[in-house]
Amino acid sequence: MIVDLHNHSIKSDDGRAKVENYCQWISKRGLEVDGFVLTEHRQFDGDSDYRPLEDAHGLRILKGAEVETDYGHVLVFGVNEDLLQAFDFTRLDLPLELVIRESERCGAIAVPCHPGRATVGMCAHYEARGAVDGVRVIETYNGGSRGGENEDAIALAERYGYSGIGGSDAHIVSHIGRCVTRFDREIRDEQDLVDALTDGKFEAISWI
């Protein structure tokens, strides 16, 4: 199953795409994508019901979040009520160690994203401050990365033995499906996604 793990809708402050339009674009273009995850900035959208869109387009639409830490931005998959109480998703300076530890405690998983990006990526922070315990997976292919950023992320993963995922980081409709993750199993819900990412049986793919 192929899932795009990093996307933003109009729920994010800088997102310009409606979820319905993402679905229409995937169908119209015949993209090789079975589903996608909405990782809205500094929040978890627990209210929106996308099941009608899933049924209409034959896609799996899952939810996560993108939070901001002292080591850069981090995707969180498997968000639940316990995790929402564990730390403030709206903070701009969450300790990465806290996000990793509390995500694991609550049955979720934290994945640093676009590590090669200046300021909001993990590579520069590692160079300045050293590695952080508990990181297992990072985003090695990001659809919004530029000039060498994905290469830096891949090098970081190889150096520390991290697994890598792919996500488009789409903020507009035409950017979805640029980078994806292929799993060896069906991903039916957020729990399946957490289990698969924990098992490490997946492959990051870039189509750009």
Phi, psi and omega per residue, in radians:
M1 nan 2.397 -3.085
I2 -1.936 2.140 -3.063
V3 -2.267 2.334 3.029
D4 -1.540 1.980 -2.903
L5 -1.615 0.063 -3.023
H6 -2.597 1.800 -3.127
N7 -2.628 2.734 -3.111
H8 -2.256 2.405 3.070
S9 -1.840 -2.978 3.101
I10 -1.160 -0.137 3.031
K11 -1.170 -0.465 3.077
S12 -1.451 2.630 -3.058
D13 -1.114 -0.459 3.139
D14 -1.975 0.193 3.129
G15 -1.479 2.433 -3.105
R16 -2.151 0.259 -3.084
A17 -2.063 2.344 2.991
K18 -1.446 2.577 -3.109
V19 -1.053 -0.694 3.112
E20 -1.017 -0.686 -3.136
N21 -1.222 -0.599 2.998
Y22 -1.009 -0.829 -3.122
C23 -1.066 -0.766 3.141
Q24 -1.117 -0.674 3.138
W25 -1.153 -0.768 3.128
I26 -1.057 -0.771 -3.127
S27 -1.199 -0.780 -3.096
K28 -1.116 -0.704 -3.099
R29 -1.516 -0.131 -3.115
G30 1.091 0.650 -3.101
L31 -1.167 2.526 3.126
E32 -1.430 1.216 -3.124
V33 -2.371 2.202 3.135
D34 -1.629 -0.262 -3.139
G35 -3.090 3.019 3.113
F36 -2.623 2.782 -3.137
V37 -1.971 2.350 3.048
L38 -1.644 2.021 -3.084
T39 -2.048 1.338 -3.042
E40 -1.184 2.576 -3.088
H41 -1.177 2.227 2.975
R42 0.936 0.597 3.138
Q43 -2.906 2.846 2.964
F44 -2.177 2.113 -3.126
D45 -1.513 1.609 -3.123
G46 -1.559 -0.054 -3.009
D47 -1.702 -0.639 -3.039
S48 -1.155 2.376 3.138
D49 -1.925 1.931 -3.098
Y50 -1.801 0.212 -3.115
R51 -1.062 -0.697 3.072
P52 -1.035 -0.664 3.102
L53 -1.204 -0.667 3.075
E54 -1.007 -0.829 -3.106
D55 -1.154 -0.695 -3.077
A56 -1.214 -0.565 -3.030
H57 -1.983 -0.030 3.141
G58 1.137 0.626 -3.116
L59 -2.096 2.703 2.998
R60 -1.717 2.152 3.138
I61 -2.017 1.941 -3.098
L62 -1.943 2.945 -3.102
K63 -2.217 2.471 3.002
G64 -2.483 -2.610 3.100
A65 -2.714 2.729 2.981
E66 -2.072 2.020 -3.121
V67 -1.924 2.876 -3.073
E68 -1.975 2.215 -3.076
T69 -2.164 3.077 3.114
D70 -1.250 -0.103 3.064
Y71 -2.033 0.285 -3.139
G72 1.890 -3.049 -3.065
H73 -1.369 2.596 -3.042
V74 -2.430 2.279 3.009
L75 -1.463 2.416 3.098
V76 -2.137 2.133 3.134
F77 -1.971 2.476 -3.127
G78 1.548 0.487 -3.118
V79 -1.108 2.333 3.105
N80 -2.426 -3.137 -3.073
E81 -1.079 -0.668 3.117
D82 -1.050 -0.766 -3.110
L83 -1.220 -0.615 3.113
L84 -1.100 -0.447 3.091
Q85 -1.559 -0.212 -3.030
A86 -1.361 -0.595 3.089
F87 -2.705 2.870 -3.072
D88 -1.507 1.887 -3.095
F89 -1.094 -0.362 -3.078
T90 -1.482 -0.168 -3.115
R91 -1.164 2.639 3.125
L92 -1.744 -0.079 -3.022
D93 -2.359 0.663 3.130
L94 -1.080 2.381 3.031
P95 -1.159 2.229 -3.131
L96 -1.012 -0.712 3.128
E97 -1.019 -0.686 3.113
L98 -1.132 -0.793 -3.118
V99 -1.094 -0.740 3.128
I100 -1.144 -0.851 -3.076
R101 -1.116 -0.832 -3.102
E102 -1.237 -0.585 3.066
S103 -1.076 -0.824 3.128
E104 -1.100 -0.731 -3.135
R105 -1.075 -0.606 -3.072
C106 -1.644 0.132 3.095
G107 1.451 0.353 3.104
A108 -1.942 -3.029 3.083
I109 -2.522 2.413 -3.136
A110 -1.855 2.278 -3.056
V111 -2.262 1.835 3.074
P112 -0.981 2.337 -3.064
C113 -1.967 2.845 -3.038
H114 0.502 1.080 -3.068
P115 -1.054 -0.486 -3.080
G116 -1.424 -0.089 -3.079
R117 -1.377 2.426 -3.118
A118 -1.074 2.422 3.052
T119 1.253 -0.925 -3.052
V120 -1.669 0.111 3.089
G121 -1.946 2.846 -2.988
M122 -1.438 -0.452 -3.016
C123 -1.011 -0.853 -3.100
A124 -1.116 -0.626 3.130
H125 -1.217 -0.630 3.076
Y126 -1.104 -0.710 -3.139
E127 -1.107 -0.647 -3.067
A128 -1.496 -0.568 -2.942
R129 -2.226 -0.135 -3.140
G130 1.632 3.026 -3.059
A131 -1.349 2.817 3.116
V132 -1.998 2.270 3.109
D133 -1.164 2.560 3.030
G134 1.730 -0.257 3.089
V135 -1.225 2.268 -3.138
R136 -2.131 -0.574 -3.055
V137 -2.342 2.422 3.016
I138 -2.320 2.870 3.081
E139 -1.484 1.942 -3.124
T140 -1.632 -0.480 3.059
Y141 -2.056 2.007 3.104
N142 -2.110 2.224 -3.049
G143 -1.187 -0.268 3.124
G144 -1.762 0.082 -3.098
S145 -1.286 2.691 3.141
R146 -2.221 2.896 3.043
G147 0.216 1.368 3.013
G148 1.549 -0.079 -3.093
E149 -1.148 -0.752 3.105
N150 -1.182 -0.620 3.100
E151 -1.100 -0.675 3.092
D152 -1.146 -0.658 3.125
A153 -1.154 -0.731 3.112
I154 -1.101 -0.739 3.122
A155 -1.093 -0.685 3.114
L156 -1.125 -0.755 3.129
A157 -1.077 -0.744 3.141
E158 -1.152 -0.673 -3.102
R159 -1.140 -0.726 -3.035
Y160 -1.825 0.025 3.106
G161 1.309 0.478 3.128
Y162 -1.419 2.575 2.938
S163 -1.364 2.755 -3.086
G164 -2.168 2.436 3.048
I165 -1.985 2.909 3.053
G166 -2.115 2.387 3.082
G167 -2.616 2.510 -3.033
S168 -1.324 -0.439 -3.034
D169 0.988 0.693 -3.081
A170 -1.248 2.375 2.997
H171 -2.097 -0.255 3.039
I172 -2.213 2.768 -2.951
V173 -1.003 -0.774 -3.002
S174 -1.255 -0.094 -3.115
H175 -1.645 -0.161 -3.130
I176 -1.215 2.566 3.119
G177 1.458 0.137 3.118
R178 -1.280 -0.726 3.091
C179 -2.304 2.388 -3.030
V180 -2.480 3.080 3.092
T181 -2.244 2.239 3.101
R182 -1.702 2.193 3.113
F183 -1.872 2.710 3.140
D184 -1.612 0.234 -3.105
R185 -2.541 2.925 3.049
E186 -1.339 2.392 3.079
I187 -1.892 1.775 -3.062
R188 -1.610 -0.491 -3.086
D189 -2.729 -3.096 -3.090
E190 -1.120 -0.575 3.118
Q191 -1.157 -0.725 3.060
D192 -1.033 -0.691 -3.131
L193 -1.132 -0.798 3.109
V194 -1.052 -0.786 -3.138
D195 -1.054 -0.767 -3.106
A196 -1.176 -0.715 3.116
L197 -1.179 -0.579 3.112
T198 -1.227 -0.650 -3.136
D199 -1.249 -0.459 3.096
G200 1.428 0.211 -3.110
K201 -1.691 1.358 -3.137
F202 -2.761 2.967 -3.079
E203 -2.480 2.276 3.067
A204 -1.406 2.405 -3.103
I205 -2.302 2.371 3.031
S206 -2.018 2.287 3.086
W207 -1.988 0.493 3.093
I208 -2.144 nan nan
